[in-house]
Amino acid sequence: MIRKLKADVVIAGSGAGGSAVAGELVAAGLTVVVLEAGPQRFSPLGTHVRTVFSSEADLSRVGDVIYGEMLTNPSMAAEPLKNIRDLRVSHHTGGMFSLWMGNCPRPDASELPDWMPVADWEPYFDKASRLMHIDLQGGGSGQMFETLLGRVQSTLGHRAKGREVRPMPVAARRVDGVFKICSSDDLFFRDSPSPNNLTILPDTIATEVLVSGGRAVGLRGVDRLNPAEEIEVSADVVVVAGGTVGSPKLLANSALDHRPALGAYIHEHACIGSRVTLIPEIRALIRDDEPVYSIWIPASGEKPWQNQLCRFTLSSGGGRLAPGIREVDSSDIFTFVKIDVRPENRFHFDPIRKDPFGLPDVTASYALSRADRLRIGQAMAEHFLIASDVGEVEPGWTPTLYAAGGSTHFMGSCRMGAEDDGTSVVDRFGRLWGYEGVFVADNSVIGTPNSGNPTFTTVAQCLRTAERILLS
Ligand SMILES: Cc1cc2nc3c(=O)[nH]c(=O)nc-3n(C[C@H](O)[C@H](O)[C@H](O)COP(=O)(O)OP(=O)(O)OC[C@H]3O[C@@H](n4cnc5c(N)ncnc54)[C@H](O)[C@@H]3O)c2cc1C
């Protein structure tokens, strides 16, 4: 049986990209239907995992829930993605955006595409900042935080202008001084809790973008729990927002004339994590109920890696704490190092083998270049400098280089570009080359190497896409 619906715009995926675009279009009065492959986990829609497990005592429980229950192999496959085994995703309403930690570093000019003047991004960053409730001082406050911040500032010395060490901007609110609620896919709703021009269909896998004469005409899907039930949503605009793995799979499964860049140029930032017991001078200032915090050491053109000192729900996993040391006495240190964006790092779509969603099975070719490895080495030196200055490294400090995919920030695969020259999949507004009315809006369009958590940039980019849809 085929269920038929009609909307102005149909969107595949309800994560950061899907909710950012849908929120704009719904607020402008368009009818929007969203197909989401996974179930609705939290009620009401737009709820973040941290709102469900909100007490400070739940910190490690949140990590267990995220890694043990909510992150899955792409398309809920039993096997990890070949060659990028740690590339996991989240299939439920909100996608990874309902699990994220809200860190929102503003990218350096060197991390943005060279085909758009940096100043032109500003209105979109400003709007994303407002919609995501980003607090520039949200990384922390209080005596212990200020002391730790001051120490890191003096250890690292001069940084590039505008890229000084500071509190991490976070999309979160503090309630009674405690970091509580991250902005999530509530981006759908703006000020209206359930707009009647928005329909979100959980457990509905988008399987094919429908086009006619080079124009979008709709999206086909199936009920994940009952694949005999099909759905067809007719619309003049289709937005593909299934994330870096889901979006190219959906496009590859559609009868479209694909550009060679589809699935290519995949990247993340190499991720080094470690945990240190803070030095006694700082430990003496730590309260039993010390709130979570996050210090940002921004990336720049001359130092293309980002460091972060933090205590939040997800530990770096590195290092054991000495006996008698409480968890609040420790700090995690993460370093994200940009890696080169290269065509040979790519997904391969199997035209015959299907995944559990009925989409092409995917494998990957993925490796670090020599330049990447040299950069990781330089970043590692700075990571150690920080660790050994704020922490006690002697009892067996253990940094970890995460396996590929472990950053949870995978990007590329539907690369954005200024020209249809074979190196990109979508134009500078996210429109699929060669088609009217088909857009991609999520992490998959980010095609410039970067070292910062990407979601803020993705949401800003999606606001540009939504604006373009509204103008068309
Ligand atoms: C634990 C954790 C912490 C993080 N912390 C941060 C942070 O602090 N800062 C930061 O910037 N980023 C962070 N991230 C990353 C952030 O969550 C992602 O950058 C962001 O969610 C990506 O948005 P997206 O739209 O590309 O994908 P997602 O948000 O994952 O959304 C994709 C959605 O599409 C759905 N989908 C896929 N295929 C189909 C299909 N065929 N049909 C229908 N639906 C489909 C998926 O089920 C999913 O719901 C974190 C991620 C995790 C897991």
The ligand as a Gaussian input file, in Angstrom:
#p B3LYP/6-31G(d) Opt

LIG

0 1
 C       27.931000      12.279000      21.915000
 C       28.071000      13.359000      20.893000
 C       28.541000      14.610000      21.268000
 C       28.649000      15.630000      20.315000
 N       29.045000      16.864000      20.724000
 C       29.140000      17.859000      19.812000
 C       29.514000      19.171000      20.214000
 O       29.736000      19.437000      21.395000
 N       29.606000      20.135000      19.256000
 C       29.341000      19.863000      17.941000
 O       29.456000      20.770000      17.121000
 N       28.969000      18.631000      17.539000
 C       28.854000      17.629000      18.433000
 N       28.456000      16.395000      18.031000
 C       28.172000      16.184000      16.600000
 C       26.762000      16.669000      16.220000
 O       25.799000      15.922000      16.902000
 C       26.624000      16.522000      14.715000
 O       27.592000      17.400000      14.122000
 C       25.253000      16.914000      14.154000
 O       24.203000      16.293000      14.840000
 C       25.216000      16.491000      12.680000
 O       24.011000      16.901000      12.108000
 P       23.457000      16.136000      10.831000
 O       22.176000      16.777000      10.466000
 O       24.544000      16.040000       9.827000
 O       23.204000      14.625000      11.338000
 P       22.284000      14.094000      12.504000
 O       22.078000      15.146000      13.540000
 O       22.839000      12.807000      12.988000
 O       20.880000      13.821000      11.786000
 C       20.729000      12.906000      10.714000
 C       19.331000      12.295000      10.843000
 O       18.953000      11.735000       9.585000
 C       18.296000      10.505000       9.811000
 N       18.385000       9.700000       8.572000
 C       19.495000       9.175000       7.999000
 N       19.170000       8.543000       6.859000
 C       17.827000       8.671000       6.702000
 C       16.898000       8.227000       5.720000
 N       17.277000       7.531000       4.643000
 N       15.583000       8.531000       5.902000
 C       15.157000       9.250000       6.975000
 N       16.000000       9.681000       7.941000
 C       17.320000       9.412000       7.796000
 C       19.055000       9.915000      10.980000
 O       18.294000       8.881000      11.609000
 C       19.272000      11.142000      11.861000
 O       18.179000      11.345000      12.728000
 C       28.320000      15.362000      18.952000
 C       27.848000      14.107000      18.593000
 C       27.719000      13.113000      19.544000
 C       27.205000      11.766000      19.134000

